[in-house]
Amino acid sequence: MRTPVWTVALAFLLLAGSLLGACSPTPADEALDSPLPPPTAAGSPLTVVDALGRTVEFPAPPQRIVVAGKSSLTIVDTLYLFPEARERLVGLVVGRQDPGAFLSAVDPAFAAKAALEVEAGPEQIAPLDPDVVVLRSFMAESLGQPLDQLGIPVVYVDLETPEQYFRDLGTLGTLLGNGARADEIHAYYQARLDRIEAALADLEDGGLPRVLLLQHSAQGGEVALSVPSASWIQTAEVEMAGGLPAWVEAAPGGGWTVVNLEQIAAWDPDALLIVSYDADPAAVVEDLAADPRWQALRAVEAGRIYGFPGDIFSWDQPDPRWILGVTWLAGQLHPQRLADLDMRAEVVQFFEAMYGMDTASIEARILANLKGDVE
């Protein structure tokens, strides 16, 4: 049985905490009394350069990977583009969007992986004995630094823009020892982006529609409308699909920015995209289009208000599905230039090539759960 560095460090921190006033054993204390998992398999040393430009060295390829922190769904779904993830991912965050709702169809053993809360700290992560923890880079200070202090290696990814996505694919390919698969995934995405670019090649900015993407939320009975950060992938999706984002000046920072109908009317875009994480976007669009206040908008009057599609997860997010979002949107904004686009066929090809799903599983778990204006 090995004794990882973090065991000593964590024990020291827990002892210090008890001297400051803790009177009873914590769950972390009890977990540390349990037998440790088998040691990492031997192999060649490995060096990874992460999204923060840090060089992280490993004595052997990591065999026990944990994904933690906020916005981790995109990391888990991206890891599963690599076949090695099925065996090596041992723990992950289960938040509002449960990765298992999709990945249980890809990995029959997915339910056996340890589930962490979104706010899980080092005390919950360390007992999983990770060889590496993968985090979004904005978690560096709040979670990454405490893990570093325990001697647990951390690799950061962004996975927010297409450029970052391709870079981080290479990082994960190196981490998993499968750079060839990273190149294969990149080529799949690039071929679809190239097709869209070629179809729109001779369009000038004056010929591009002004597009407004809104998240519609009705939690607690209160409707809220918000626009994404100008630096987020939703903005990039609109641009790559041949649209001009109308909202960027109102959302220069991170996060969603709440807007009202008066602001939306002032933008008066040529096309409206409605994202909903709580309901079928097509149903939301139907309700909005029936509202006389919304009927005054140019996009609604022209029938160019669309529910942004998804399956189990929405295609607007920095999830591997973003390539489906770009492809669909280009077809909506420029139907004459992409007249031969068959989105259902695109969906089947994506889940076959990226996740190795068979036709029956795709029909049952993906096509049966399509939401929004896919057709």
KOLTI-42663 format. One record per residue (C-alpha): residue in one letter; x, y, z; residue number from 1. Coordinates in nm, 4 decimals. Layout:
N
{pt 'a' {X Y Z} NUM},
...
This chain:
375
{pt 'm' {0.0000 0.0000 0.0000} 1},
{pt 'r' {0.1393 0.3379 -0.0956} 2},
{pt 't' {0.1226 0.6483 0.1205} 3},
{pt 'p' {0.0488 0.9450 -0.1080} 4},
{pt 'v' {0.1940 1.2864 -0.0244} 5},
{pt 'w' {-0.1540 1.4277 0.0219} 6},
{pt 't' {-0.2213 1.1788 0.3067} 7},
{pt 'v' {0.0440 1.3332 0.5267} 8},
{pt 'a' {-0.0479 1.6879 0.4297} 9},
{pt 'l' {-0.4193 1.6340 0.4763} 10},
{pt 'a' {-0.3657 1.4617 0.8092} 11},
{pt 'f' {-0.1593 1.7604 0.9232} 12},
{pt 'l' {-0.4284 2.0059 0.8166} 13},
{pt 'l' {-0.7007 1.8026 0.9846} 14},
{pt 'l' {-0.4954 1.7797 1.3035} 15},
{pt 'a' {-0.4435 2.1543 1.2989} 16},
{pt 'g' {-0.8175 2.1990 1.2530} 17},
{pt 's' {-0.8913 1.9736 1.5495} 18},
{pt 'l' {-0.6517 2.1687 1.7722} 19},
{pt 'l' {-0.8406 2.4840 1.6804} 20},
{pt 'g' {-1.1638 2.3460 1.8177} 21},
{pt 'a' {-1.2977 2.0417 1.6351} 22},
{pt 'c' {-1.4226 1.7851 1.8843} 23},
{pt 's' {-1.5447 1.4912 1.6783} 24},
{pt 'p' {-1.4195 1.2946 1.3768} 25},
{pt 't' {-1.5148 1.4381 1.0360} 26},
{pt 'p' {-1.6199 1.2356 0.7276} 27},
{pt 'a' {-1.2747 1.3061 0.5845} 28},
{pt 'd' {-1.1133 1.1524 0.8983} 29},
{pt 'e' {-1.3214 0.8388 0.8551} 30},
{pt 'a' {-1.2416 0.8185 0.4822} 31},
{pt 'l' {-0.8700 0.8350 0.5575} 32},
{pt 'd' {-0.9063 0.5292 0.7811} 33},
{pt 's' {-1.0340 0.3275 0.4843} 34},
{pt 'p' {-0.7960 0.1186 0.2707} 35},
{pt 'l' {-0.6443 0.3150 -0.0171} 36},
{pt 'p' {-0.7151 0.2181 -0.3817} 37},
{pt 'p' {-0.4528 0.0228 -0.5768} 38},
{pt 'p' {-0.1441 0.2213 -0.6745} 39},
{pt 't' {-0.1085 0.3931 -1.0100} 40},
{pt 'a' {0.0181 0.1672 -1.2875} 41},
{pt 'a' {0.3808 0.2105 -1.3836} 42},
{pt 'g' {0.4687 0.3862 -1.7069} 43},
{pt 's' {0.6796 0.6504 -1.8723} 44},
{pt 'p' {0.7033 1.0005 -1.7226} 45},
{pt 'l' {0.4563 1.2509 -1.8658} 46},
{pt 't' {0.4608 1.6304 -1.8954} 47},
{pt 'v' {0.1487 1.8402 -1.9529} 48},
{pt 'v' {0.1216 2.2152 -2.0157} 49},
{pt 'd' {-0.2220 2.3326 -1.9026} 50},
{pt 'a' {-0.4481 2.6288 -1.9801} 51},
{pt 'l' {-0.2661 2.8516 -1.7305} 52},
{pt 'g' {0.0681 2.7772 -1.8960} 53},
{pt 'r' {0.1800 2.5628 -1.6029} 54},
{pt 't' {0.4037 2.2624 -1.6662} 55},
{pt 'v' {0.2769 1.9628 -1.4697} 56},
{pt 'e' {0.4965 1.6539 -1.4525} 57},
{pt 'f' {0.3804 1.3007 -1.3757} 58},
{pt 'p' {0.6004 0.9971 -1.3049} 59},
{pt 'a' {0.3543 0.7902 -1.5110} 60},
{pt 'p' {0.0316 0.8531 -1.7029} 61},
{pt 'p' {-0.2433 0.9331 -1.4482} 62},
{pt 'q' {-0.4731 0.6382 -1.3890} 63},
{pt 'r' {-0.7061 0.8004 -1.1343} 64},
{pt 'i' {-0.8624 1.1228 -1.2615} 65},
{pt 'v' {-1.1079 1.3398 -1.0697} 66},
{pt 'v' {-1.3040 1.6289 -1.2206} 67},
{pt 'a' {-1.4154 1.8845 -0.9641} 68},
{pt 'g' {-1.5326 2.2435 -0.9226} 69},
{pt 'k' {-1.7932 2.4516 -1.0998} 70},
{pt 's' {-1.8812 2.4183 -1.4694} 71},
{pt 's' {-1.7262 2.0735 -1.4806} 72},
{pt 'l' {-1.9855 1.9083 -1.7071} 73},
{pt 't' {-1.7962 2.0192 -2.0175} 74},
{pt 'i' {-1.4739 1.8621 -1.8822} 75},
{pt 'v' {-1.6393 1.5263 -1.8173} 76},
{pt 'd' {-1.8183 1.5175 -2.1526} 77},
{pt 't' {-1.4918 1.6113 -2.3265} 78},
{pt 'l' {-1.2899 1.3478 -2.1404} 79},
{pt 'y' {-1.5371 1.0868 -2.2624} 80},
{pt 'l' {-1.4444 1.1660 -2.6213} 81},
{pt 'f' {-1.1368 0.9573 -2.5320} 82},
{pt 'p' {-1.1934 0.5842 -2.4674} 83},
{pt 'e' {-0.9416 0.5891 -2.1788} 84},
{pt 'a' {-1.1759 0.8039 -1.9693} 85},
{pt 'r' {-1.4080 0.5135 -1.8936} 86},
{pt 'e' {-1.1454 0.3429 -1.6802} 87},
{pt 'r' {-0.9523 0.6418 -1.5490} 88},
{pt 'l' {-1.2231 0.8827 -1.4381} 89},
{pt 'v' {-1.2947 0.7850 -1.0765} 90},
{pt 'g' {-1.4826 1.0874 -0.9432} 91},
{pt 'l' {-1.6762 1.3844 -1.0762} 92},
{pt 'v' {-1.9121 1.6614 -0.9770} 93},
{pt 'v' {-2.2839 1.6020 -1.0117} 94},
{pt 'g' {-2.4556 1.9388 -1.0274} 95},
{pt 'r' {-2.7659 2.0849 -1.1809} 96},
{pt 'q' {-2.6821 1.9122 -1.5093} 97},
{pt 'd' {-2.6049 1.5508 -1.4212} 98},
{pt 'p' {-2.3391 1.4012 -1.6544} 99},
{pt 'g' {-2.4794 1.0558 -1.5859} 100},
{pt 'a' {-2.8039 1.1455 -1.7588} 101},
{pt 'f' {-2.6068 1.1160 -2.0833} 102},
{pt 'l' {-2.2871 0.9242 -2.0107} 103},
{pt 's' {-2.4655 0.6256 -1.8598} 104},
{pt 'a' {-2.5601 0.5504 -2.2211} 105},
{pt 'v' {-2.1922 0.5574 -2.3198} 106},
{pt 'd' {-2.0395 0.3837 -2.0173} 107},
{pt 'p' {-2.2469 0.1096 -1.8481} 108},
{pt 'a' {-2.0265 0.1418 -1.5359} 109},
{pt 'f' {-2.0692 0.5179 -1.5069} 110},
{pt 'a' {-2.2931 0.4968 -1.1986} 111},
{pt 'a' {-2.0086 0.3376 -1.0002} 112},
{pt 'k' {-1.7963 0.6537 -1.0182} 113},
{pt 'a' {-1.7767 0.8672 -0.7057} 114},
{pt 'a' {-2.0113 1.1663 -0.7103} 115},
{pt 'l' {-1.8980 1.4994 -0.5634} 116},
{pt 'e' {-2.1000 1.8082 -0.4826} 117},
{pt 'v' {-2.0292 2.1276 -0.6756} 118},
{pt 'e' {-1.8758 2.2876 -0.3659} 119},
{pt 'a' {-1.6686 1.9818 -0.2704} 120},
{pt 'g' {-1.3316 2.0814 -0.1250} 121},
{pt 'p' {-0.9992 1.9037 -0.0754} 122},
{pt 'e' {-1.1375 1.7029 0.2180} 123},
{pt 'q' {-1.3882 1.5326 -0.0140} 124},
{pt 'i' {-1.1533 1.5015 -0.3121} 125},
{pt 'a' {-0.8361 1.3692 -0.1439} 126},
{pt 'p' {-0.9881 1.0377 -0.0207} 127},
{pt 'l' {-1.0489 0.9431 -0.3852} 128},
{pt 'd' {-0.6680 0.9208 -0.4152} 129},
{pt 'p' {-0.6476 1.1077 -0.7465} 130},
{pt 'd' {-0.3351 1.1094 -0.9591} 131},
{pt 'v' {-0.4679 1.4366 -1.1018} 132},
{pt 'v' {-0.7643 1.6690 -1.0578} 133},
{pt 'v' {-0.8883 1.8502 -1.3678} 134},
{pt 'l' {-1.0457 2.1923 -1.3083} 135},
{pt 'r' {-1.1701 2.4870 -1.5098} 136},
{pt 's' {-0.9041 2.7574 -1.4841} 137},
{pt 'f' {-1.1257 3.0027 -1.2931} 138},
{pt 'm' {-1.1172 2.7542 -1.0042} 139},
{pt 'a' {-0.7402 2.7976 -0.9572} 140},
{pt 'e' {-0.7528 3.0147 -0.6479} 141},
{pt 's' {-1.0558 2.8739 -0.4671} 142},
{pt 'l' {-0.9891 2.5019 -0.5175} 143},
{pt 'g' {-0.6669 2.4544 -0.7111} 144},
{pt 'q' {-0.4390 2.6159 -0.4546} 145},
{pt 'p' {-0.5685 2.4069 -0.1597} 146},
{pt 'l' {-0.5190 2.0922 -0.3680} 147},
{pt 'd' {-0.1639 2.2022 -0.4529} 148},
{pt 'q' {-0.0943 2.2438 -0.0821} 149},
{pt 'l' {-0.1889 1.8785 -0.0330} 150},
{pt 'g' {0.0485 1.7698 -0.3081} 151},
{pt 'i' {-0.2343 1.6681 -0.5432} 152},
{pt 'p' {-0.1494 1.7550 -0.9063} 153},
{pt 'v' {-0.3974 1.9837 -1.0823} 154},
{pt 'v' {-0.4392 2.0407 -1.4562} 155},
{pt 'y' {-0.6460 2.3393 -1.5715} 156},
{pt 'v' {-0.8562 2.3708 -1.8863} 157},
{pt 'd' {-1.0773 2.6512 -2.0202} 158},
{pt 'l' {-1.2930 2.4822 -2.2867} 159},
{pt 'e' {-1.4792 2.8087 -2.3408} 160},
{pt 't' {-1.3994 2.9297 -2.6941} 161},
{pt 'p' {-1.3328 2.7071 -2.9969} 162},
{pt 'e' {-0.9638 2.8054 -2.9869} 163},
{pt 'q' {-0.9397 2.7092 -2.6207} 164},
{pt 'y' {-1.1364 2.3943 -2.6881} 165},
{pt 'f' {-0.8920 2.2695 -2.9498} 166},
{pt 'r' {-0.5932 2.3607 -2.7319} 167},
{pt 'd' {-0.7416 2.1839 -2.4303} 168},
{pt 'l' {-0.8257 1.8774 -2.6406} 169},
{pt 'g' {-0.4526 1.8470 -2.7001} 170},
{pt 't' {-0.3861 1.8818 -2.3270} 171},
{pt 'l' {-0.6332 1.6076 -2.2399} 172},
{pt 'g' {-0.4973 1.3896 -2.5189} 173},
{pt 't' {-0.1499 1.4204 -2.3674} 174},
{pt 'l' {-0.2849 1.3541 -2.0180} 175},
{pt 'l' {-0.4569 1.0379 -2.1373} 176},
{pt 'g' {-0.1687 0.9312 -2.3605} 177},
{pt 'n' {-0.3803 0.9486 -2.6753} 178},
{pt 'g' {-0.2733 1.2448 -2.8837} 179},
{pt 'a' {-0.3911 1.0678 -3.1994} 180},
{pt 'r' {-0.7497 1.0714 -3.0729} 181},
{pt 'a' {-0.7219 1.4436 -2.9931} 182},
{pt 'd' {-0.6123 1.5052 -3.3520} 183},
{pt 'e' {-0.9001 1.2932 -3.4803} 184},
{pt 'i' {-1.1566 1.4907 -3.2787} 185},
{pt 'h' {-1.0071 1.8205 -3.3899} 186},
{pt 'a' {-1.0251 1.7103 -3.7545} 187},
{pt 'y' {-1.3920 1.6126 -3.7162} 188},
{pt 'y' {-1.4826 1.9567 -3.5811} 189},
{pt 'q' {-1.2648 2.1427 -3.8298} 190},
{pt 'a' {-1.4237 1.9676 -4.1277} 191},
{pt 'r' {-1.7661 2.0961 -4.0228} 192},
{pt 'l' {-1.6401 2.4469 -3.9539} 193},
{pt 'd' {-1.4674 2.4494 -4.2927} 194},
{pt 'r' {-1.7901 2.3458 -4.4655} 195},
{pt 'i' {-1.9776 2.6355 -4.3041} 196},
{pt 'e' {-1.7007 2.8822 -4.3806} 197},
{pt 'a' {-1.6953 2.7770 -4.7450} 198},
{pt 'a' {-2.0737 2.8121 -4.7742} 199},
{pt 'l' {-2.0613 3.1670 -4.6339} 200},
{pt 'a' {-1.7304 3.2708 -4.7891} 201},
{pt 'd' {-1.8548 3.5562 -5.0106} 202},
{pt 'l' {-2.0899 3.7144 -4.7563} 203},
{pt 'e' {-1.9982 4.0653 -4.6420} 204},
{pt 'd' {-2.0862 4.1993 -4.2986} 205},
{pt 'g' {-2.3724 4.3907 -4.4575} 206},
{pt 'g' {-2.5286 4.0631 -4.5616} 207},
{pt 'l' {-2.5094 3.9027 -4.2182} 208},
{pt 'p' {-2.8206 3.9005 -3.9974} 209},
{pt 'r' {-2.8103 4.0674 -3.6558} 210},
{pt 'v' {-2.8787 3.7954 -3.4037} 211},
{pt 'l' {-2.9851 3.8069 -3.0399} 212},
{pt 'l' {-2.9374 3.5026 -2.8159} 213},
{pt 'l' {-3.1418 3.5036 -2.4949} 214},
{pt 'q' {-3.1541 3.2605 -2.2067} 215},
{pt 'h' {-3.5109 3.2245 -2.0823} 216},
{pt 's' {-3.5501 3.1159 -1.7207} 217},
{pt 'a' {-3.8763 3.0776 -1.5307} 218},
{pt 'q' {-3.7512 2.9439 -1.1982} 219},
{pt 'g' {-3.9818 3.0203 -0.9078} 220},
{pt 'g' {-4.2427 3.1560 -1.1457} 221},
{pt 'e' {-4.0318 3.4619 -1.2252} 222},
{pt 'v' {-3.9278 3.4983 -1.5887} 223},
{pt 'a' {-3.5763 3.6262 -1.6482} 224},
{pt 'l' {-3.4107 3.6990 -1.9823} 225},
{pt 's' {-3.0349 3.7269 -2.0081} 226},
{pt 'v' {-2.7558 3.7478 -2.2664} 227},
{pt 'p' {-2.4222 3.5638 -2.2479} 228},
{pt 's' {-2.0801 3.7164 -2.2044} 229},
{pt 'a' {-1.9233 3.8503 -2.5220} 230},
{pt 's' {-1.6283 3.6168 -2.4555} 231},
{pt 'w' {-1.8376 3.2996 -2.4221} 232},
{pt 'i' {-1.8907 3.0241 -2.6743} 233},
{pt 'q' {-2.2512 3.1310 -2.7437} 234},
{pt 't' {-2.1154 3.4495 -2.9003} 235},
{pt 'a' {-1.8601 3.2539 -3.1005} 236},
{pt 'e' {-2.1303 3.0156 -3.2233} 237},
{pt 'v' {-2.3335 3.3051 -3.3645} 238},
{pt 'e' {-2.0275 3.4491 -3.5362} 239},
{pt 'm' {-1.9129 3.1178 -3.6841} 240},
{pt 'a' {-2.2661 3.0514 -3.8101} 241},
{pt 'g' {-2.2668 3.3774 -4.0067} 242},
{pt 'g' {-2.4476 3.6110 -3.7670} 243},
{pt 'l' {-2.3660 3.9417 -3.5992} 244},
{pt 'p' {-2.4219 3.9220 -3.2198} 245},
{pt 'a' {-2.6372 4.2202 -3.1260} 246},
{pt 'w' {-2.5718 4.2137 -2.7524} 247},
{pt 'v' {-2.1943 4.2160 -2.7104} 248},
{pt 'e' {-2.1618 4.5758 -2.5888} 249},
{pt 'a' {-2.4091 4.5039 -2.3080} 250},
{pt 'a' {-2.2214 4.1959 -2.1808} 251},
{pt 'p' {-1.8464 4.2565 -2.1880} 252},
{pt 'g' {-1.7686 4.0602 -1.8696} 253},
{pt 'g' {-1.8251 3.7058 -1.7496} 254},
{pt 'g' {-2.1633 3.5604 -1.6683} 255},
{pt 'w' {-2.5157 3.6101 -1.7976} 256},
{pt 't' {-2.6457 3.9694 -1.8026} 257},
{pt 'v' {-3.0164 4.0238 -1.7351} 258},
{pt 'v' {-3.1982 4.2361 -1.9931} 259},
{pt 'n' {-3.5570 4.3559 -2.0277} 260},
{pt 'l' {-3.8002 4.3704 -2.3169} 261},
{pt 'e' {-3.7295 4.7398 -2.3693} 262},
{pt 'q' {-3.3627 4.6630 -2.4361} 263},
{pt 'i' {-3.4568 4.3701 -2.6598} 264},
{pt 'a' {-3.6890 4.5983 -2.8607} 265},
{pt 'a' {-3.4088 4.8529 -2.8958} 266},
{pt 'w' {-3.1827 4.5842 -3.0447} 267},
{pt 'd' {-3.4718 4.4610 -3.2654} 268},
{pt 'p' {-3.2596 4.1821 -3.4214} 269},
{pt 'd' {-3.3187 4.0026 -3.7495} 270},
{pt 'a' {-3.3193 3.6663 -3.5683} 271},
{pt 'l' {-3.3899 3.5642 -3.2096} 272},
{pt 'l' {-3.2443 3.2526 -3.0440} 273},
{pt 'i' {-3.4060 3.1291 -2.7240} 274},
{pt 'v' {-3.2035 2.9088 -2.4889} 275},
{pt 's' {-3.3809 2.7299 -2.2053} 276},
{pt 'y' {-3.2158 2.4879 -1.9637} 277},
{pt 'd' {-3.5407 2.4231 -1.7745} 278},
{pt 'a' {-3.7965 2.3654 -2.0518} 279},
{pt 'd' {-3.8234 2.2739 -2.4179} 280},
{pt 'p' {-3.7068 2.5884 -2.5998} 281},
{pt 'a' {-3.9638 2.5229 -2.8753} 282},
{pt 'a' {-4.2445 2.5539 -2.6201} 283},
{pt 'v' {-4.0933 2.8769 -2.4846} 284},
{pt 'v' {-4.0751 3.0173 -2.8378} 285},
{pt 'e' {-4.4400 2.9300 -2.8953} 286},
{pt 'd' {-4.5415 3.1228 -2.5837} 287},
{pt 'l' {-4.3287 3.4266 -2.6690} 288},
{pt 'a' {-4.4507 3.4374 -3.0288} 289},
{pt 'a' {-4.8109 3.4500 -2.9017} 290},
{pt 'd' {-4.7378 3.7552 -2.6842} 291},
{pt 'p' {-4.8427 4.0840 -2.8559} 292},
{pt 'r' {-4.5404 4.2625 -2.7063} 293},
{pt 'w' {-4.3030 4.0155 -2.8719} 294},
{pt 'q' {-4.4997 4.0168 -3.1974} 295},
{pt 'a' {-4.3840 4.3752 -3.2522} 296},
{pt 'l' {-4.0245 4.2571 -3.2878} 297},
{pt 'r' {-3.8888 4.2219 -3.6406} 298},
{pt 'a' {-3.7611 3.8683 -3.5835} 299},
{pt 'v' {-4.0924 3.7432 -3.4453} 300},
{pt 'e' {-4.2932 3.9085 -3.7200} 301},
{pt 'a' {-4.0709 3.7403 -3.9804} 302},
{pt 'g' {-4.0928 3.4010 -3.8087} 303},
{pt 'r' {-3.7207 3.4060 -3.7257} 304},
{pt 'i' {-3.7439 3.3235 -3.3552} 305},
{pt 'y' {-3.5916 2.9826 -3.2847} 306},
{pt 'g' {-3.5616 2.7554 -2.9858} 307},
{pt 'f' {-3.1917 2.6706 -2.9542} 308},
{pt 'p' {-3.1853 2.2918 -2.9722} 309},
{pt 'g' {-3.0318 2.0248 -2.7568} 310},
{pt 'd' {-3.0799 1.6673 -2.6563} 311},
{pt 'i' {-3.0085 1.5805 -2.2937} 312},
{pt 'f' {-2.7967 1.8987 -2.2798} 313},
{pt 's' {-2.8324 2.2199 -2.4784} 314},
{pt 'w' {-2.6097 2.2722 -2.7812} 315},
{pt 'd' {-2.5251 2.6323 -2.6919} 316},
{pt 'q' {-2.2892 2.5398 -2.4062} 317},
{pt 'p' {-1.9112 2.4800 -2.4085} 318},
{pt 'd' {-1.9859 2.1088 -2.4187} 319},
{pt 'p' {-1.8645 1.8936 -2.7121} 320},
{pt 'r' {-2.2133 1.9503 -2.8583} 321},
{pt 'w' {-2.1218 2.3095 -2.9488} 322},
{pt 'i' {-2.0299 2.1915 -3.2991} 323},
{pt 'l' {-2.3905 2.0741 -3.3425} 324},
{pt 'g' {-2.5062 2.4174 -3.2263} 325},
{pt 'v' {-2.2907 2.5991 -3.4819} 326},
{pt 't' {-2.3990 2.3663 -3.7630} 327},
{pt 'w' {-2.7689 2.3991 -3.6801} 328},
{pt 'l' {-2.7503 2.7760 -3.6462} 329},
{pt 'a' {-2.5718 2.8230 -3.9788} 330},
{pt 'g' {-2.8549 2.6281 -4.1407} 331},
{pt 'q' {-3.1166 2.8499 -3.9751} 332},
{pt 'l' {-2.9481 3.1790 -4.0605} 333},
{pt 'h' {-2.8490 3.0831 -4.4157} 334},
{pt 'p' {-3.0831 2.8045 -4.5332} 335},
{pt 'q' {-3.0209 2.8656 -4.9042} 336},
{pt 'r' {-2.6462 2.8232 -4.8627} 337},
{pt 'l' {-2.6772 2.5049 -4.6564} 338},
{pt 'a' {-2.9807 2.3595 -4.8277} 339},
{pt 'd' {-2.8524 2.0025 -4.8065} 340},
{pt 'l' {-2.7990 2.0124 -4.4293} 341},
{pt 'd' {-2.9702 1.7235 -4.2480} 342},
{pt 'm' {-2.9432 1.7885 -3.8754} 343},
{pt 'r' {-3.0734 1.4498 -3.7679} 344},
{pt 'a' {-2.8023 1.2868 -3.9783} 345},
{pt 'e' {-2.5474 1.5265 -3.8258} 346},
{pt 'v' {-2.6596 1.4233 -3.4773} 347},
{pt 'v' {-2.6242 1.0533 -3.5563} 348},
{pt 'q' {-2.2780 1.1035 -3.7081} 349},
{pt 'f' {-2.1644 1.3104 -3.4086} 350},
{pt 'f' {-2.2581 1.0587 -3.1408} 351},
{pt 'e' {-2.1228 0.7689 -3.3469} 352},
{pt 'a' {-1.7864 0.9329 -3.4167} 353},
{pt 'm' {-1.7364 1.1144 -3.0881} 354},
{pt 'y' {-1.8805 0.8681 -2.8338} 355},
{pt 'g' {-1.8931 0.5370 -3.0200} 356},
{pt 'm' {-2.2682 0.5015 -2.9693} 357},
{pt 'd' {-2.4604 0.2607 -3.1895} 358},
{pt 't' {-2.7681 0.3575 -3.3902} 359},
{pt 'a' {-3.0157 0.2029 -3.1475} 360},
{pt 's' {-2.8676 0.3899 -2.8499} 361},
{pt 'i' {-2.8612 0.7183 -3.0417} 362},
{pt 'e' {-3.2265 0.6788 -3.1379} 363},
{pt 'a' {-3.3349 0.5859 -2.7849} 364},
{pt 'r' {-3.1225 0.8257 -2.5796} 365},
{pt 'i' {-3.0511 1.1188 -2.8124} 366},
{pt 'l' {-3.3004 1.1510 -3.0977} 367},
{pt 'a' {-3.5891 1.0721 -2.8623} 368},
{pt 'n' {-3.4774 1.3611 -2.6391} 369},
{pt 'l' {-3.4239 1.6289 -2.9047} 370},
{pt 'k' {-3.5570 1.9684 -2.7981} 371},
{pt 'g' {-3.5871 2.3033 -2.9671} 372},
{pt 'd' {-3.6271 2.3742 -3.3374} 373},
{pt 'v' {-3.4096 2.0948 -3.4726} 374},
{pt 'e' {-3.5893 2.0344 -3.8020} 375},
